Amino acid sequence: SSDLSTSQSLSFVTTTSMRDMGQLVDRFRATNRLSLKAYKQLSSVLTKARKAEASGDDGRAVRHLRTFVSRATDGSHVRVANERSVLERDGNAVIGSISGDAVLPRAVNG
């Protein structure tokens, strides 16, 4: 008998939005995975980014989102590595979608 194997490729992209990010920050705060101070800082800069995007100032929105990512990845603000990584991933995804530099889908072989 012959040994047959198949290979399949799957591409995927994680999508998110500033609204989704705000809900995530709210959920992290509600479950005590963010301190009140970190929550206020992240929410404040996210609100500024949303207002900038709504007014059509994409450059300012991206600058605020970069600040969000910087604060989200700071261990003194967000203590749990998993939360830092999720907020960083989502922040960078939204920056990419606004600036037109969205990350290409990555292939998963299985």
N, C-alpha and C positions, 0 to 999 in steps of 0.2 A: 504494500500500500504506500501511497505517496503522502508526504507530509506537506500539507498546504497551509500557508499562512497568508493573512491579508493585512494590509496597512491602511489606516484611514487618517486623514488630516482634518482637524477641526480648528477653525479660527473663531475667536471671540473678542469682543471689546466690552469693557466695563463702562457703562454710561452713568453719569450722575449729573447733578445740577446744584446750584447754590442753595436752592430750596431743600433738596435732599440732604445737603451737608448741614444745613441749619437744623433739620429734624434729627440728624445723627448726633450733633452736638447736644441738642435738647435731651435725647435719649441717654447719652453718656452721663449727663448731669443728673438726670432723674434716677439713674442706677448707681450714683455715687462713684462713677469712673472718671469724673472730672471734678476738680475742686471748684468752688464758687468763683474764685478769682480767675482760674483758667477759663471757665465757662463764659464769664463776662468779657474777658479779653477776646476770645475766639468769636463770640457772638457779635461783639462790637465791630470788629474788623470785617466780618462776613456781611453785616448790614451795610457797611460803607461800600463794600464791593458790589453788593446787589443794587444799591442806589446809583453807583457809577455806571454799571451796565445798563440800568434802566434809562439813564440819561444819555446813553450812546457813547460814553467815554470808556471805551474798551481798554485803553492803555492804563487808565487809573484803576479800573476794575482788576486788571491783571496785577498791578502793583499791590493792591490790597490783598489779593489772593496769595501773592508771594509772602506777604507779611503773615497771613493766616498759616501757611505751610511752615514758615520759620517758627512761629509760636507753637504750632501743633507738634513739631518734631523736637521741641525743647523739653528735655526730660524734667526740668523743674516746673514746667507748665502742665504737661501731660505725662504722668508718671508711668503708665502702663504701655509697654512696647507695642502691643497689638493695636491699641487705640491710636498711637502715634502713626503707625504704618497705614491704617485705614484712612485717617484724616489727610495724611500726606498724599496717598494714592488719589483720593477724591479731589483734593485741591489741585494737584497737578493735572488731573484729567480735565477739570473745568478750565484751568489756564490754557491747556492745549486746545480745547474747543473754542475758546474765545479768540486766541491768537492765531488759530488756523494751523497749529503745530501738533494736532492730535497724534498720539502714539499709534503707530500701525498695529493692527491686530497681530497677536503672536500665534504661531501655529503650535498645536498640541498633537503630537503623534501618539497613536494608541493602537 
